């Protein structure tokens, strides 16, 4: 029987009883009997009839929620039992020991990390296919023998389920590349002023769907053990205390600090003098020998310390030089795309084609070197009025017919091989 909420139109505390669809309606005698039973149960509990009815409703709701929770647990258990053959959905939760062990293993592998910008912070990004490859490698089997917390990996599906422990514990999340101008969309603050874009530095955002496809990109939110940060913080605190207590230092240490500071000031002054000198040299050579000569051209570029001083000098790049570089770069990309298309048409992996080309180029270069050495070691032939051209070599005619064989020079062949750019 079902009962409607509230009281009946006559003001009775008992609800109106209705039978479920497809069942006969209760007779008035049956309704009176049920009302007497409800009144008796309410009197036993010391409650009024409406209070007792409300308590029954709450108990029914609690039982319904418990049944739903048990059904969800059974579905999760069935999914775990069948996890070896299908992928599991990702629902983030607190970090698990297995996920931490997985993160520590993958961070120690060569995943070819790439630095990206996520929420104005630098993070390390990697591709899923390299992580799956690391989980299916013999190194993971050895690591799992030493650390039982690492999940078992037998096939591709189990490797994906093991990898999904990272987003489940919020240790790594899937991202996608976006335009830096769109990174502040939806924020309450004004976008920053336009800055120079660093080549190869992506700006990414977190994706809603955390899948584990080969071409997906993930960023590390897990920074590993924090003992290094704690050690650095303790060292910085000790350094501040030591600076504050500088008047109490021994005389020898204070003199050493003074000499060291003078040496640093001298280096800084030398740096500024070198910057001024290279500018003056460029201005002079720009008029004396256009387009101008730069001393240490990479001094203020975004490169490493030692690369800032290499090369020692270089000519100023003109518009023609920049166009020539762009043209060469486009030709290189076009040749690479053509080689990939040709390899795909033949059904051969591009990496194997590139490897064979490099091997053939090395063998050709070695054979050319051998032929050149043999030609140079041979005795000089007698002058001939009409000598046949050497096959496979560049021939330069002499200034006069009396030079004869001296005008024939052999140059080594140079095989150009396109190098594949790493993703």
C-alpha positions, 0 to 999 in steps of 0.5 A: 500500500502507498500513502499520500503525504499530508492529512486527508481533507477532513483533518484526520492525522492519518494519510490517505491510503492508495493501492499501487497501480494494478492492485485493488483498492483497500476496503474501508474496514482494511483502512480502519484496521491499518489506522488502528495499528499505526495509532497503537505503534505511535502510542507505544513509542510515545509519539503522535501519529504524524510524528510516527509517520514522519519517522517511518518516512525517514527510515524508508529513505535511509534504507533506500540510500543504503541499498544504492550504496551497496549496489555501487560497491558491488559494481566497483568490485565487479569492475576491479575483478574485470579490470585486466580486460577493460579500462576503469573510469577515473574518479579523483580521490586521496593519494594511495601508497600504490600511486605514490610508488608508481609516481616515484618509479616513473619520475626516475625513468627517461620520459623525455620531460618537457617544461610547460606553463600551467597556471603561471607555474613551470611544470614537467610534461610527458606523453602517456605512451612513454609512461606505458612503455616504461611500465611494460619494460623489464625495469618495472618488473625488477622494481616491482620485485623490490617494491610490492606496492607497485601494481602488477602489469601484464598487458596494455589494459593493466598498464593503463589501469596502473597509470590511472592511479596517478590522476586518481590520486591527483599526482599527474593530470592530463593537459592540452596546449592553449594560446597564452592569451587564453590562459587568463580567460575567466579570471577576475584579474586583467591579463598581463602585458604582452611578453616575448614568447619563449620558443618551445615553452607551451602554455597548457590547461587541465582537461576535464576527461583524464584518459590514457591515450598514447598521444595524451600529455600529462603534467606532474603535480607530484614533486617527489620527496620534500627533504631537499626543500626542507634542507634548502630552507634550513640552509637559507635560515642558517645563512640569514642568521650568519649574515645577521651575526656578521659583526661577531665573525673573526677578523680573518673571515670578515677580511675574506668576505671584503676581498670576495665582495671586491672581486665580485664588484670587479667582475660586474664592472668588467662585464659592463665594460665588455658590454659597452666595448662590444656596442662601440665595436658594432657601431664602428664596424657597421659603417666600416664593414657592413653589416657589423661585427658583434663580440660575443653575440649570444651574451644577452640571449636566453642560453646557458652561461657557457653558451653566452660566450660562444661563438666569440664573434659573429656578423650581424644577421641581415634580412636576407640571412633570416629569410635564408634560414627560414627557407632552409628550415621550410625545405628541411620540414618539407623533405622530412614530410616527404620522407614520412609520406614515402615511408607510410606509402611503403608501409615502413616505419620512418625511424627504420628508413632514417636509420638505414639512410644514416647507415648508408650515408656513413658507408658511402662516406667511408668508401669515398674517404678510402677512394680519395686516400687511394687516389692521393697515394697513387703516383702522379701520371705523366702529362697528357694532352687529352685526359679522360675525366675521372668518374665520380669526381669534380674536375677543375681545368688548369690555367694552361694546358701545361698543368695536365693532371694537376688540374684534377682534384677529387672532393669527398662526397657529403651525404646529407641526412635529415634528422628527425626532431624529437617530440 
